[in-house]
């Protein structure tokens, strides 16, 4: 089995740094690939563009997906993930600052596995991101393991 990786799709450098710090603080040493917009995330997942040579069988264990992204927003990224048979079962956690009911509803309608609002407080953010990593990497049992 290949190493469990995390795809972090985050355009805010501060939130990216906080998430990486939180994973490290919880001794999660897995590889984290960071995509800073929706196009980069889709290129990585579907092995296109600069990732054309990547093995399409090596999917991340979980995608931590922000909603408010440049180029292609997070909900459209999620829709495209669910539209492809190879990625339709991939765990996707919407990790966002949005607390809008419409965003939550649409995220779940499109097949999000979880919707987590980013805490504003630094310590709460570190705790939440660390717990997400531990759950999805260690406790969750995906359909294809």
C-alpha positions in Angstrom: 0.0 0.0 0.0 1.3 3.5 -0.8 1.8 6.1 1.8 -1.4 7.9 2.8 -1.4 11.5 1.5 -3.5 14.5 2.1 -4.5 17.0 -0.6 -4.9 20.4 1.0 -6.7 22.8 -1.4 -6.2 26.2 0.2 -5.5 29.6 -1.3 -4.8 31.5 2.0 -1.1 31.2 2.9 -1.9 31.7 6.6 -4.6 29.0 6.7 -2.2 26.7 4.7 0.6 27.3 7.3 -1.8 26.8 10.2 -3.1 23.5 8.8 0.4 22.2 8.1 1.4 23.2 11.6 -1.6 21.5 13.1 -0.9 18.2 11.3 2.7 18.4 12.5 1.7 19.2 16.0 -0.4 16.1 16.1 2.5 14.0 14.8 0.9 13.5 11.4 3.9 13.1 9.2 2.0 12.1 6.0 2.8 13.8 2.7 0.6 16.9 2.2 0.3 18.2 -1.4 -1.0 21.7 -1.4 -3.1 23.1 -4.3 -3.7 26.8 -4.1 -6.7 27.0 -6.5 -9.3 24.7 -8.0 -7.5 24.2 -11.2 -4.3 22.9 -9.4 -6.5 20.5 -7.3 -8.2 19.1 -10.4 -4.9 18.8 -12.3 -3.4 16.9 -9.4 -6.4 14.6 -9.0 -6.9 13.9 -12.7 -3.2 13.8 -13.6 -3.5 16.7 -16.1 -1.5 19.8 -16.8 1.8 19.8 -14.7 0.7 16.5 -13.2 0.2 14.6 -16.5 2.9 12.1 -15.5 1.6 11.3 -12.1 0.2 7.8 -11.4 -3.6 8.1 -11.6 -3.9 5.2 -9.2 -2.3 7.2 -6.4 -5.2 9.1 -5.0 -4.9 11.0 -1.7 -6.5 9.5 1.4 -8.5 12.6 2.0 -9.0 16.0 0.4 -9.3 19.1 2.7 -11.1 21.5 0.4 -11.7 25.2 0.9 -14.8 26.7 -0.8 -13.6 30.1 -1.7 -10.9 29.4 -4.2 -9.6 31.3 -7.3 -10.1 30.0 -10.8 -12.5 27.2 -9.9 -14.4 27.3 -6.5 -14.5 24.4 -4.1 -18.0 23.4 -4.8 -17.2 23.0 -8.5 -14.1 21.0 -7.6 -16.3 18.7 -5.4 -18.8 18.3 -8.2 -16.1 17.2 -10.6 -14.6 14.8 -8.1 -18.0 13.2 -7.6 -18.6 13.1 -11.4 -15.6 10.8 -12.1 -15.8 7.1 -11.2 -12.2 7.0 -10.2 -12.6 9.7 -7.6 -16.3 9.6 -6.7 -15.6 7.7 -3.4 -12.6 9.9 -2.4 -13.2 11.4 1.1 -13.6 15.2 0.8 -13.8 17.4 3.8 -15.0 21.0 3.2 -12.7 23.0 5.5 -13.9 26.6 5.1 -14.5 29.9 6.9 -18.0 30.0 5.5 -20.8 29.4 7.9 -23.5 29.9 5.3 -26.3 27.4 5.4 -26.5 27.5 1.6 -22.8 26.5 1.3 -23.3 23.6 3.8 -26.4 22.3 2.1 -24.8 22.5 -1.4 -21.6 20.9 -0.1 -23.5 17.9 1.2 -25.8 17.7 -1.9 -22.6 17.4 -4.0 -21.3 14.6 -1.8 -19.0 16.2 0.8 -18.1 13.7 3.5 -17.9 16.4 6.1 -18.2 20.2 6.5 -15.9 21.9 9.0 -15.9 25.6 9.7 -12.4 26.9 10.3 -12.1 28.1 13.8 -10.9 31.7 14.2 -8.9 31.1 17.3 -5.4 29.8 16.6 -5.5 27.0 19.2 -8.9 25.9 18.2 -7.8 25.8 14.5 -4.7 23.7 15.4 -6.9 21.3 17.4 -9.6 21.0 14.7 -7.2 20.4 11.8 -5.2 17.9 13.9 -8.3 16.0 14.8 -9.4 15.9 11.1 -6.1 14.5 10.1 -6.1 11.8 12.8 -9.7 10.8 11.9 -9.3 10.6 8.2 -5.9 9.0 8.2 -6.1 6.6 11.1 -9.7 5.9 12.1 -11.8 6.1 8.9 -12.1 3.0 6.8 -12.7 3.9 3.2 -14.6 1.6 0.8 -11.4 0.8 -1.1 -8.5 0.2 1.3 
